[in-house]
């Protein structure tokens, strides 16, 4: 079985009822068996022992939706008002496709809810598209062009009917142009550094540069090893250890890239600069691999929001990366299938 086939198989399976990964808003996870679902939260038997009560207010919105959705389906899923309330919650918390599907399901059960459901969709889309546009413009004003690009792209992708779409598309083009200019300026700066005249301190500086290059290469080597460790943990189904190992690999790569930037700013040796540039590219390539692995890990665990976040980071570095693209498409397909299927996966 190929790795990609394994992803598809894993995405088609529900989490076992005996153990679940409960995600908090902070990004951390709690593992255990849900004992009771109330209006305000859940009571869970912790995998590490003991019990805990978790408030919905402290949990990631998708986790809240998944738990409440399961409770509804276990009860027969015939309560139109409850399904409507859950759909409204999903919409208001950024789970747009899921929310729209739930509202549609509520309307099928009770047609009188259509006008109210339409009002929820319009209100949320107006609110969130306006917020994305405002945030994007604020990022542009602050010269945070990558941040602006992400906001405008999210607006265009999530709210194609919004009145802000056309302006967002124009702003997208402007942000991309500014990013290209900034990259050109950085390239020119790097080239200018290689042309400076050698002074009396060159020997001492280059000695320090060599130490930084050695440290950067060691950090890169550490990242490769940590990536391998993550793959081994993943193969042993140790989700937490795999995630921790890959996050450590990311940190090591950032350390290497920081050192490379210091080398580029301080060295006048053309060969050293060329080696630093190659190492920087190698670090970016490894980041794409690490991000893809984390995205794959959480896709298998059915945490699609977490998976998409990491896959997007991979694609931000390499938009043509086949693995990240395919996994993201399959995640989206599974979300749509689950959202519109009469009998959703758990």
C-alpha positions in Angstrom: 0.0 0.0 0.0 1.4 3.4 -0.9 1.5 6.2 1.6 -1.1 8.2 -0.3 -3.4 5.2 -0.4 -2.9 4.9 3.3 -4.0 8.5 3.8 -7.2 7.8 1.9 -8.0 4.7 3.9 -7.3 6.5 7.2 -9.5 9.5 6.2 -12.4 7.1 5.5 -12.3 5.7 9.1 -13.9 7.3 12.2 -12.0 7.7 15.4 -12.7 4.7 17.7 -15.2 5.5 20.4 -12.9 4.2 23.1 -10.3 6.9 22.6 -10.4 10.4 21.0 -8.0 13.3 20.5 -9.8 16.4 21.9 -8.2 19.6 20.7 -8.2 22.8 22.7 -8.2 26.3 21.4 -4.7 26.6 22.6 -3.7 24.0 20.1 -2.9 21.3 22.7 -4.6 17.9 22.7 -6.3 15.8 25.4 -6.7 12.1 24.8 -9.4 10.0 26.4 -12.9 8.5 26.2 -15.9 10.8 26.3 -18.2 9.8 29.1 -20.9 12.5 28.9 -21.8 15.4 26.6 -23.7 18.3 28.1 -24.9 21.7 26.8 -21.8 23.4 28.0 -19.0 20.8 27.6 -17.9 17.2 28.0 -16.8 14.9 30.8 -13.9 12.7 29.7 -12.0 9.7 31.1 -8.3 10.6 30.5 -6.1 8.1 28.8 -3.4 8.9 31.4 -5.9 8.2 34.2 -8.6 10.1 36.0 -11.5 12.2 34.7 -11.8 15.9 33.5 -14.6 18.2 32.6 -13.8 20.4 29.6 -15.9 23.4 28.6 -16.9 23.9 25.0 -15.6 27.5 25.4 -12.1 26.1 25.8 -12.2 23.6 22.9 -11.4 24.0 19.2 -14.6 24.8 17.3 -14.3 21.7 15.0 -13.9 19.5 18.1 -17.0 21.0 19.6 -18.9 20.5 16.4 -17.7 16.9 16.0 -18.8 16.0 19.6 -22.2 17.6 19.3 -22.8 16.2 15.8 -22.2 12.7 17.1 -24.6 13.2 20.0 -27.3 14.4 17.5 -26.8 11.4 15.2 -26.7 9.0 18.1 -30.1 10.4 19.1 -31.5 9.8 15.6 -30.7 13.2 14.0 -34.4 14.2 13.8 -34.2 17.3 15.8 -34.4 20.2 13.3 -33.9 22.9 15.9 -30.8 21.2 17.3 -29.3 20.7 13.9 -30.0 24.3 13.0 -28.3 25.5 16.3 -25.3 23.3 15.5 -25.1 24.7 11.9 -25.3 28.2 13.2 -22.5 27.5 15.7 -20.3 26.1 12.9 -20.9 29.1 10.6 -20.2 31.6 13.4 -16.9 29.8 14.2 -15.4 29.6 10.7 -16.6 26.1 9.8 -18.4 27.4 6.8 -18.9 24.3 4.6 -20.0 22.2 7.6 -22.3 25.0 8.8 -24.0 25.4 5.5 -24.5 21.6 5.3 -26.0 21.5 8.8 -28.4 24.4 8.0 -29.5 22.6 4.8 -30.1 19.4 6.8 -32.2 21.4 9.3 -34.3 22.9 6.5 -34.9 19.4 5.1 -36.3 18.5 8.4 -38.3 21.7 8.9 -38.8 23.9 5.8 -39.9 26.8 8.0 -36.3 27.3 9.1 -35.1 28.4 5.6 -35.5 32.2 6.0 -33.7 32.1 9.3 -31.0 29.9 8.0 -30.5 32.2 5.0 -30.2 35.1 7.4 -27.5 33.3 9.4 -25.4 32.6 6.3 -25.7 36.1 5.0 -24.8 37.6 8.4 -21.8 35.4 8.9 -20.5 35.9 5.4 -20.9 39.6 5.6 -19.2 39.7 9.0 -16.2 37.5 8.2 -15.6 38.7 4.6 -15.5 42.3 5.9 -13.1 41.2 8.7 -10.8 39.5 6.3 -10.8 42.5 4.0 -10.1 44.9 6.9 -7.3 42.7 8.2 -5.8 42.4 4.8 -5.8 46.1 4.2 -4.3 46.6 7.7 -1.5 44.2 6.8 -0.9 46.0 3.5 -0.6 49.3 5.4 1.9 47.7 7.8 3.9 46.3 4.8 3.1 42.8 5.9 2.5 41.7 2.4 2.6 37.9 3.0 0.0 38.3 5.7 -2.1 40.5 3.5 -1.9 37.9 0.7 -3.2 35.1 3.1 -6.1 37.3 4.3 -7.2 38.3 0.8 -6.8 34.7 -0.6 -8.9 33.4 2.3 -11.7 35.9 1.5 -11.7 35.0 -2.2 -11.7 31.2 -1.5 -14.3 31.2 1.3 -16.7 34.0 0.2 -16.8 34.1 -3.6 -20.1 36.0 -3.5 -18.9 38.7 -1.2 -19.0 42.3 -2.2 -15.3 42.6 -1.2 -14.1 39.9 -3.6 -13.2 42.2 -6.6 -11.3 44.6 -4.3 -9.6 41.6 -2.6 -8.4 40.3 -6.0 -6.9 43.6 -6.8 -5.2 43.8 -3.5 -3.9 40.2 -4.0 -2.1 41.3 -7.1 -0.6 44.4 -5.3 0.6 42.2 -2.4 2.2 39.7 -4.8 4.0 42.6 -6.6 5.3 44.0 -3.3 6.6 40.6 -2.3 8.4 40.2 -5.6 9.9 43.7 -5.1 11.1 42.8 -1.6 12.6 39.5 -2.9 14.4 41.5 -5.5 15.8 43.9 -2.9 17.1 41.1 -0.8 18.7 39.5 -3.8 20.4 42.8 -4.7 21.5 43.2 -1.1 23.1 39.8 -1.2 24.8 40.5 -4.5 26.1 43.8 -3.1 27.6 42.2 -0.1 29.8 40.0 -2.4 31.2 43.0 -4.1 32.5 44.9 -1.1 36.3 45.4 -0.8 38.2 43.1 1.5 39.4 45.0 4.7 41.8 44.2 7.5 39.1 42.3 9.5 38.2 39.9 6.7 40.2 36.9 8.0 38.6 37.2 11.5 35.2 37.6 10.1 35.5 34.7 7.7 36.7 32.5 10.6 33.5 33.4 12.5 31.5 32.8 9.3 32.9 29.3 9.0 31.8 28.5 12.6 28.3 29.7 11.7 28.3 27.6 8.6 29.3 24.5 10.5 26.6 25.2 13.1 24.0 25.8 10.3 24.9 22.5 8.7 24.7 20.7 12.0 21.2 22.1 12.6 20.2 21.0 9.1 21.6 17.5 9.8 19.6 17.4 13.1 16.5 18.4 11.3 16.9 15.5 8.8 17.4 13.1 11.7 14.3 14.4 13.5 12.3 14.1 10.4 13.3 10.5 10.2 12.5 9.9 13.8 9.0 11.4 13.1 8.5 9.0 10.3 9.4 6.1 12.6 7.1 7.3 15.3 4.3 7.7 12.8 4.9 4.2 11.6 4.4 3.1 15.2 1.2 5.1 15.5 2.7 7.4 18.1 1.0 10.6 17.1 2.2 12.9 19.9 5.9 11.8 19.5 5.7 12.1 15.7 4.2 15.6 16.0 6.8 16.6 18.6 9.7 15.3 16.5 8.6 17.2 13.4 8.1 20.4 15.3 11.6 20.0 16.6 12.8 19.5 13.1 11.1 22.8 12.1 12.8 24.6 14.9 16.2 23.2 13.9 15.6 24.4 10.3 14.7 27.8 11.4 17.9 27.9 13.4 19.9 26.9 10.3 18.1 29.6 8.2 18.9 32.3 10.8 22.5 31.4 10.7 22.5 31.4 6.9 21.1 35.0 7.0 23.9 36.0 9.4 26.4 34.4 7.0 24.9 36.2 4.0 25.1 39.5 5.8 28.7 39.1 7.1 30.6 37.1 4.5 32.4 38.5 1.4 33.5 35.2 0.1 31.6 34.3 -3.1 32.0 30.5 -2.5 30.7 30.8 1.1 27.8 32.8 0.0 27.0 30.3 -2.7 27.1 27.5 -0.1 24.9 29.5 2.3 22.4 30.0 -0.5 22.3 26.3 -1.3 21.9 25.4 2.4 19.0 27.9 2.6 17.3 26.2 -0.3 17.9 22.8 1.2 16.3 24.1 4.5 13.3 25.3 2.5 13.0 21.9 0.8 13.2 20.1 4.1 10.6 22.5 5.6 8.2 21.5 2.8 8.8 17.8 3.7 8.3 18.4 7.4 5.2 20.4 6.9 3.8 17.8 4.5 4.5 15.1 7.1 2.7 17.0 9.8 -0.2 17.7 7.5 -0.4 14.1 6.6 -0.3 13.0 10.2 -3.3 15.2 11.2 -5.1 14.3 8.0 -4.9 10.6 9.0 -6.1 11.6 12.5 -9.1 13.4 10.8 -8.1 16.8 12.3 -8.6 18.6 9.0 -8.2 22.1 10.2 -4.8 21.3 11.8 -3.8 19.3 8.7 -4.7 22.1 6.3 -2.7 24.7 8.4 0.5 22.7 7.9 -0.2 21.8 4.3 -0.7 25.5 3.5 2.8 26.2 5.1 4.3 23.7 2.7 2.6 25.1 -0.3 3.5 28.7 0.8 7.2 27.6 0.3 6.6 25.4 -2.8 3.2 25.9 -4.4 3.9 23.1 -6.9 4.6 20.4 -4.2 2.7 17.4 -5.4 2.4 15.6 -2.1 1.0 18.6 -0.1 -1.4 19.5 -3.0 -2.8 16.0 -3.2 -3.3 15.6 0.5 -5.0 19.0 0.7 -7.3 18.0 -2.1 -8.2 14.8 -0.4 -8.8 16.5 2.9 -11.1 19.0 1.2 -12.9 16.1 -0.5 -13.4 14.2 2.7 -14.7 17.4 4.4 -17.2 17.9 1.6 -18.2 14.3 1.5 -18.7 14.2 5.3 -20.6 17.5 5.2 -23.1 16.5 2.6 -23.4 12.8 3.2 -26.7 11.7 4.8 -24.7 9.5 7.2 -21.6 11.3 8.2 -18.4 9.6 9.5 -17.8 10.0 13.2 
